[in-house]
Amino acid sequence: MTNPGTVNRFHRMLSASAAWLAPPAMTIALFLVLYNNLNQGWSILALLLLLNVALVIVIRWQSLAGWAGSSVTAGSVCAIAALATVMGVEVLFPVLLPREYAQVRELAKGVKGGSERDLEWFTVVFTNGETSEVQPAVAGRGSEEAPIAWHRSGQVFQYHGYEPNEKFRYLNLVRWNQRGYFDKDYPYAKPAHVFRIVFIGDSFVEAVQVPLRSTFHKVLEDSLNRVSTSDQAPIRGFDVIALGSSGTGQENHLSVLRDEAVLYDPDIVVSTLCQNDFCDDDPPLRKERTLAMGDVTTEFRSLARHGYWAMGFAVRRFNEFQMNRIKISPELLQWSAASVPRIEQAWHRTLETIRAQSDFCRSRGIQFALVYLGSELEVKHALDPQGTSAALRRMHRLDDTFGWDMSRSLNRVKSYCEDHGIPMISLPEPLAHAQKQTGKAVFGDHYSIFGHEIAAAALEAGLTPLIAKALDRPGTSQQSQARPARPEED
């Protein structure tokens, strides 16, 4: 028979444990909520510290004695100790490890939001305004550190760039539109006799590296509108709309297609395929790619935005340990001459997602096309295959049996699109040809301004048959403005 005293002691012990855990648990929960919604890291810590101190004072003031009050007090004291320790480490970090502190601050300059730099460092400032596109930099005038304004409607993000062909540094003031994209504002309702093309993609479509007027989608829009100004033409204008967000893959593109692109009543949807999309669609491969390239991880970015430099330093050191265990980036393995199962599986999922985008558009009477953007590595290999292969071998810890097939990814995409009737436009070939003919770099950080011009010309040539097909097809929006293409109607 169980002793009632033993049962009571057991229940009291459980209750005391729960009371002791309550303050730390609530502190952690509140921290996560504030951390995910605010960037003021020190304010968050100070607030949580004060709340726990206040709880201890209230318990003492109200004379809440007994095991419950003592347990809650003990839990709050533990939370206070933990918060004070974190704050103390952050305060002492720049004092005890000044070199490491400087390194982590320098690394954090790549975090979205820009960094402080005098305007005299720039030759040109691209304002992306309504009237003035380019202004000379004003020497001696400072540029305050930009706020965290990544894809925030109506705000400005500073991009610091270098033009590889004209050899000048520039400041690009990226103004996000009402939907949070780097583009003009377009109403959802399509005007009469306007043909709409919507581009969906990652950082190549986002294109913060160049002024808005130089992005391939705006160059394409201007070119199309120059040849469709007649009142007798079936259409009197083109809207080319860009829905680009860096670091996204085809799964995200499918969501953007369903939730946003269709709202613009597009005649053609163009999904862009970057060489790293198969990694972006596979979380383990994405993390491995980030580590292999030495890029900052999302955890480091988040800590840096909050001003937690000591914790960011610890995360960076752990990332470096993980990086040293990786022989080669999974992004490069897609061009392995031998098949790599996990890479092939990831590519298959990405291509199936592209097929889902095509099927979605087909079911709504929208023309769909895929654009293979190409990478700087593919262009370099096309221009200098032996030198590029030798450079790759020197950069990575690979044995002598490893071989490269730099056409593998482009061929797998072409084959898949042919098998499933998906129109495809390939950009590596025209980019490589243009660089070879002119000597101008088509890549800088992503496409250069010249690269965007070449991409726009290739896209116009590839999309012209689809535009003609859309105009000739009965029931298109140019002949009947009504199209049931709203996500709420699914």
PyMOL commands that set and color helices and strands:
alter all, ss='L'
color gray80, all
select helices_A, chain A and resi 4-35+41-61+66-96+98-110+119-121+203-206+212-214+216-226+250-259+261-264+277-280+283-292+298-306+309-323+330-333+341-363+376-383+385-395+408-420+428-438+449-472+487-489
alter helices_A, ss='H'
color red, helices_A
select strands_A, chain A and resi 117-118+124-126+134-136+142-143+156-163+168-175+194-201+237-244+268-273+367-372+424-426
alter strands_A, ss='S'
color yellow, strands_A
deselect
rebuild
show_as cartoon
